[in-house]
Amino acid sequence: MAEVSLRHIKKVYPNSEPTKKKGLFKKKDEEPKKKHNLLVTDEGVLAVQDFNLEIADREFVVLVGPSGCGKSTTLRMVAGLEEISGGELYIDGELMNDVAPKDRDIAMVFQSYALYPHMTVRDNLAFPLKLRKVPKDQIDAKVNEAAEILGITEYLDRKPKALSGGQRQRVAIGRAIVREPKVLLMDEPLSNLDAKLRNQMRAEIIKLRQRIDTTFIYVTHDQTEAMTLGDRIVIMKDGVVQQVGTPQEVFDSPANLFVAGFIGVPQMNYFDAQLVRSGNSYTVEVGGISVAPSEQKQARLLANDVQSQPITLGVRPEHLLLLGQSEGADPEGETHEALQDSKNVLAGTVDVSEMMGSSVHLHLSSLGQDVIVIAQTTDIHGQHLGDFQTGQVVSYTFGNNVMHMFSKEDEHNLEW
């Protein structure tokens, strides 16, 4: 078993400047301030705040967020490379706060591979086992097994300089798994690879977790990696957990505006809108049209007793449906107005068209802002659907089950 429990974990980096005496230089009840988006208190900079997570045996959990959000710091606290300022860390029910890294039965894969350049691949893989004084026949068996799992058997007698980036990362992962750790920690292991190699290595990691009996904690800033690898995703911002859920949960039901914008490529479109409650029913007014949310969304809004208010309406680019095209029309002219008059239809002018092969990403000027629509370039029979030109006016709409409604005050999702 390899369950990991993080309870109210906190990491504080002490202030580099001397603390001034409270009575002379600080008001008695002065609130903690924010600096570089992180909370600063008398103790120092709060890099991770009240982190709580229960990780099941053999679960693959991904910590994701922008640079500086605290995800790598959290991973290093699990590894024992960073001191825990507050809270409790348990692995298999044992408190690990003061346990040395070598005694935690964990292994870590770093972004920079960290291979020994003077050793062959075989010796790199065997090194952690030699440190533990494992018998030679067992070392050979474990090294050969790890090399077979990762497809690097033919490279065992090469040195790291003779390997590609992807092959070196396989060796780094192999060196970690030969120890058969309870928990395997991975800190942005694919960020040094090109796009093609990253795709290949993601597939290799998915295969790997099916073959070894280990709990994975994986850190990345790439939301595509998070969505494809994780059983659950932990989304962080400024040292605070924003949402924990399966990839589908965080995509379909983002907890707040940050999560909605961070998960999904291209980013979700946002519109200034008005939520109107009439009795026990709701409508959303945006750009001169009125859309009633789906029954499920209406029920959730009603359960939360949400009142009429200005909102930020979010709709993903893939959920905007392109309806019509009209070339060469003035965006403020008659064609644009005619499209706007159609029920639940908005209009925009093509500013940029990004060809992506089977689809095209259209950047529209609509409602005084940039709106991205993903349009298909071919139909189900492979017939070309036509091209889009700069200045072309198009109309688009969206379903009542794909819109997300966020509070203007605190940016939380009004349904949850």
C-alpha positions in Angstrom: 0.0 0.0 0.0 1.2 3.5 -0.8 -1.4 6.0 0.4 -0.2 9.6 0.8 -2.0 12.1 3.0 -1.2 15.8 3.1 -3.1 17.6 5.9 -3.0 21.4 6.2 0.5 21.5 4.7 2.1 24.9 4.7 5.4 26.2 3.5 6.8 29.6 4.6 10.0 31.1 3.3 11.2 33.6 6.0 11.5 37.2 5.0 15.0 38.2 3.9 14.5 41.7 5.4 14.7 42.1 9.2 11.3 42.1 10.9 10.4 45.5 12.3 9.1 45.9 15.8 5.3 45.8 15.7 4.8 48.6 18.1 6.9 51.1 16.2 6.4 50.4 12.6 3.2 48.3 12.2 -0.3 49.0 13.1 -1.7 46.5 15.6 -4.3 44.9 13.5 -2.7 45.3 10.1 -3.8 42.6 7.7 -1.2 40.3 6.0 -0.2 41.8 2.6 0.3 40.2 -0.8 3.6 40.4 -2.6 4.2 38.9 -6.0 0.8 37.3 -5.7 1.9 35.3 -2.6 0.7 36.1 0.9 3.3 37.8 3.1 2.9 37.5 6.9 5.2 38.2 9.9 6.6 34.7 9.4 7.5 35.3 5.8 6.2 34.4 2.3 3.5 31.8 2.2 4.5 29.6 -0.8 1.9 26.9 0.0 -1.2 27.5 2.1 -3.4 24.9 3.8 -2.8 22.2 1.3 -5.1 19.2 1.9 -5.1 16.0 -0.3 -5.7 12.3 0.2 -4.0 10.2 -2.4 -5.1 6.6 -2.8 -2.8 3.6 -3.4 -1.6 3.4 -7.0 -3.4 6.7 -7.9 -1.9 9.0 -10.4 -2.3 12.6 -9.1 -1.1 15.6 -11.1 -0.3 19.0 -9.5 -0.7 21.7 -12.2 -0.6 25.4 -12.3 1.5 28.4 -13.6 5.1 29.0 -12.6 5.4 30.1 -8.9 2.1 28.5 -7.8 3.7 26.2 -5.2 3.4 22.8 -7.0 7.1 21.9 -7.1 7.5 23.2 -3.5 4.7 20.8 -2.5 6.4 17.9 -4.3 9.7 18.7 -2.6 8.0 18.7 0.8 6.7 15.2 0.0 10.2 14.1 -1.0 11.8 15.6 2.1 13.9 18.1 0.1 12.0 21.0 1.6 11.1 21.4 5.3 7.4 21.4 6.1 6.5 24.7 7.9 3.1 23.4 9.1 0.7 20.5 8.8 1.3 16.8 8.6 2.5 14.5 5.8 1.7 10.7 6.1 2.9 7.9 3.8 1.2 4.6 4.5 -0.2 6.0 7.8 3.3 7.0 9.1 4.1 10.6 9.9 6.9 11.7 7.6 7.5 15.4 8.6 10.9 14.7 10.3 11.8 11.5 8.4 15.0 11.8 6.2 14.4 11.6 2.4 16.3 8.3 2.1 14.0 6.7 4.7 10.7 7.7 3.0 10.7 4.9 0.4 10.1 7.5 -2.4 11.9 8.1 -5.7 12.0 11.3 -7.7 12.5 12.1 -11.4 13.8 15.5 -12.1 13.4 17.9 -15.1 17.1 17.8 -15.8 17.5 14.0 -16.0 20.4 14.2 -13.4 22.3 11.2 -14.9 25.9 10.4 -14.1 27.7 11.2 -17.3 30.7 8.9 -16.6 28.5 5.9 -16.0 26.8 3.6 -18.6 23.1 3.4 -18.6 23.4 0.0 -16.8 25.5 1.6 -14.1 23.1 4.6 -13.8 20.2 2.2 -13.3 22.1 0.0 -10.8 23.6 2.9 -8.7 20.7 3.3 -6.2 20.6 -0.4 -5.7 24.3 -0.6 -5.0 24.0 2.1 -2.4 21.4 -0.1 -0.6 23.9 -3.1 -0.9 21.5 -5.2 -2.9 23.1 -8.5 -4.1 24.5 -8.3 -7.6 22.2 -11.0 -9.1 19.1 -9.0 -7.8 20.6 -5.8 -9.2 21.1 -7.4 -12.6 17.5 -8.8 -12.6 15.9 -5.4 -11.6 18.0 -3.4 -14.1 17.1 -5.8 -16.9 13.4 -5.7 -16.0 13.3 -1.8 -15.8 15.2 -1.6 -19.1 12.7 -3.9 -20.8 9.7 -2.0 -19.4 11.1 1.3 -20.7 12.5 -0.1 -24.0 16.1 0.8 -23.3 17.7 -2.6 -23.2 19.8 -1.9 -26.3 21.2 1.2 -24.7 22.5 -0.4 -21.5 26.1 -0.2 -22.4 26.0 3.4 -23.7 26.8 6.6 -21.8 24.2 9.4 -21.4 25.9 11.6 -24.0 25.2 9.0 -26.7 21.4 9.1 -26.0 18.7 11.4 -27.2 16.6 13.5 -24.7 13.8 11.0 -24.7 16.2 8.1 -24.1 17.9 10.0 -21.2 14.5 10.6 -19.6 13.7 6.9 -19.9 16.9 6.1 -18.1 16.1 8.7 -15.3 12.7 7.1 -14.9 14.3 3.6 -14.9 16.7 4.6 -12.2 13.7 5.7 -10.1 11.6 2.5 -10.6 14.3 -0.1 -10.0 14.1 0.7 -6.3 10.3 -0.2 -6.4 9.4 2.9 -4.3 6.1 3.3 -2.6 5.7 6.7 -4.2 7.2 8.0 -7.5 7.5 11.8 -7.7 8.0 13.4 -11.1 8.9 17.1 -11.4 8.1 18.4 -14.9 10.0 15.4 -16.4 9.0 16.2 -20.0 9.6 20.0 -20.2 13.0 19.6 -21.8 11.7 17.5 -24.7 10.3 18.7 -28.0 6.6 18.4 -28.8 6.9 15.0 -30.6 9.0 13.5 -27.9 6.6 14.8 -25.2 3.7 13.0 -26.8 5.7 9.8 -27.0 6.8 10.0 -23.4 3.3 10.8 -22.2 2.2 7.5 -23.7 5.2 5.7 -22.2 4.3 7.0 -18.7 0.7 5.9 -19.1 2.0 2.4 -20.0 4.5 2.5 -17.1 1.9 3.2 -14.4 -0.1 0.1 -15.6 3.0 -2.1 -15.1 4.4 -1.0 -11.7 2.7 -1.0 -8.3 3.4 2.6 -7.3 1.6 5.8 -6.4 2.5 8.7 -8.7 2.6 12.4 -7.9 3.4 14.4 -11.0 4.1 18.1 -11.4 3.6 20.1 -14.6 2.6 23.5 -15.9 1.3 21.9 -19.1 -2.5 21.3 -18.7 -2.4 18.9 -21.7 -0.1 16.6 -19.7 -2.4 17.0 -16.6 -5.5 16.1 -18.6 -4.0 13.0 -20.3 -2.0 11.5 -17.4 -3.9 12.2 -14.2 -6.6 10.2 -12.4 -7.1 13.4 -10.6 -5.8 16.9 -11.1 -4.9 19.4 -8.4 -5.0 22.9 -9.8 -3.0 25.5 -7.9 -2.6 29.3 -7.9 -0.5 31.5 -5.7 0.1 28.6 -3.2 -3.6 27.8 -2.8 -5.5 24.8 -4.2 -8.2 26.0 -6.5 -9.9 22.7 -7.4 -9.3 18.9 -7.1 -11.1 16.6 -9.5 -10.9 14.2 -12.4 -9.8 15.7 -15.8 -13.4 15.6 -17.0 -14.8 17.2 -13.8 -12.4 20.2 -13.9 -13.1 20.7 -17.6 -16.9 20.4 -17.4 -17.4 22.1 -14.0 -14.6 24.6 -13.3 -14.8 25.9 -9.7 -13.8 29.4 -10.6 -12.7 31.7 -13.4 -9.0 30.8 -13.0 -9.6 27.1 -13.4 -11.9 27.7 -16.4 -9.2 29.7 -18.1 -6.3 27.4 -17.2 -7.9 24.2 -18.3 -8.7 24.0 -22.1 -6.9 25.0 -25.2 -7.7 27.6 -26.6 -8.7 29.4 -23.5 -12.4 29.8 -22.6 -14.2 32.9 -24.0 -15.5 35.3 -21.4 -18.4 37.7 -21.9 -19.9 40.4 -19.7 -23.5 39.3 -19.1 -26.5 39.7 -16.8 -28.1 36.8 -14.9 -31.8 37.4 -14.5 -33.9 35.5 -12.0 -37.7 35.5 -12.4 -39.3 33.4 -9.7 -37.6 30.0 -9.9 -36.2 30.4 -13.4 -33.1 32.1 -14.9 -32.0 33.6 -18.1 -28.7 35.0 -19.2 -28.6 38.2 -21.2 -25.5 38.9 -23.3 -25.0 40.9 -26.5 -28.7 41.6 -26.9 -29.8 38.0 -26.8 -31.3 36.0 -23.9 -30.5 32.4 -23.2 -32.1 30.2 -20.6 -29.6 27.8 -18.9 -30.3 24.1 -19.1 -32.6 22.4 -16.6 -29.7 21.0 -14.7 -28.0 24.4 -14.5 -31.2 26.1 -13.5 -31.7 23.5 -10.6 -28.1 24.2 -9.3 -28.6 27.9 -9.4 -31.9 27.6 -7.6 -30.4 25.3 -5.0 -27.7 27.9 -4.3 -30.4 30.6 -4.1 -28.5 32.7 -6.7 -30.1 36.1 -7.3 -30.1 38.4 -10.3 -26.6 39.9 -10.8 -23.9 40.9 -13.4 -21.8 37.8 -14.2 -18.9 36.7 -16.4 -20.3 34.2 -18.9 -17.8 31.6 -20.1 -18.1 29.5 -23.2 -15.3 27.3 -24.6 -14.3 27.9 -28.2 -15.2 24.3 -29.2 -18.7 24.9 -27.8 -19.4 27.9 -30.0 -21.3 26.9 -33.1 -20.7 28.7 -36.4 -23.9 29.3 -38.3 -23.3 31.5 -41.3 -20.8 33.5 -43.3 -21.1 36.9 -45.0 -18.1 38.2 -46.9 -16.9 41.8 -47.0 -19.6 43.3 -44.7 -19.0 46.2 -42.4 -19.1 44.9 -38.8 -21.2 47.8 -37.8 -23.3 47.7 -41.0 -26.6 46.2 -42.0 -25.4 42.7 -42.4 -24.0 42.6 -38.8 -27.3 44.0 -37.4 -29.4 41.5 -39.4 -27.4 38.6 -37.9 -27.8 40.1 -34.4 -31.6 40.2 -34.9 -31.7 36.4 -35.2 -32.8 34.6 -32.0 -29.9 33.6 -29.8 -27.3 34.4 -32.5 -24.3 36.7 -32.1 -22.1 38.0 -34.9 -18.5 38.8 -35.3 -15.9 39.8 -37.9 -12.9 37.6 -38.7 -9.7 39.2 -37.5 -7.3 36.2 -37.6 -7.7 32.7 -39.0 -5.4 30.0 -37.6 -5.4 26.8 -39.8 -5.0 23.7 -37.6 -5.6 21.1 -40.3 -9.0 19.5 -39.6 -10.2 22.7 -37.9 -9.5 26.4 -38.0 -9.3 28.8 -35.0 -11.2 32.0 -35.8 -10.4 35.1 -33.8 -13.5 37.2 -34.1 -14.1 40.8 -33.2 -17.4 40.5 -31.4 -19.2 42.5 -28.6 -16.1 44.7 -28.4 -13.7 41.9 -27.7 -11.7 39.0 -29.1 -13.8 35.8 -29.4 -12.3 32.5 -30.5 -14.4 30.0 -32.4 -13.2 26.5 -33.5 -14.7 25.7 -36.9 -14.3 22.5 -38.9 -12.7 22.8 -42.3 -14.3 19.6 -43.7 -17.6 17.8 -43.3 -18.0 14.1 -42.4 -17.5 13.1 -46.0 -14.2 15.0 -46.3 -15.7 17.8 -48.4 -14.0 21.2 -47.9 -16.4 23.6 -46.2 -14.8 26.8 -47.4 -12.2 29.4 -46.3 -12.5 32.3 -44.0 -11.2 35.7 -45.0 -10.2 38.7 -42.8 -13.1 41.1 -42.6 -15.7 38.4 -43.2 -18.8 38.5 -40.9 -20.0 35.3 -39.4 -22.7 34.4 -37.0 -22.4 32.0 -34.0 -24.4 30.7 -31.1 -24.0 28.3 -28.2 -26.1 25.7 -26.4 -27.7 26.3 -23.0 -25.9 23.4 -21.5 -22.3 24.6 -22.2 -22.2 28.0 -20.6 -20.5 28.7 -17.3 -21.7 31.5 -15.0 -19.1 33.2 -12.7 -19.6 35.7 -10.0 -18.2 39.2 -10.7 -17.3 39.6 -7.1 -15.2 36.6 -6.2 -15.1 34.8 -9.6 -16.5 31.5 -8.3 -18.8 29.3 -10.4 -22.3 30.2 -9.4 -23.5 26.6 -9.9 -21.2 25.2 -7.2 
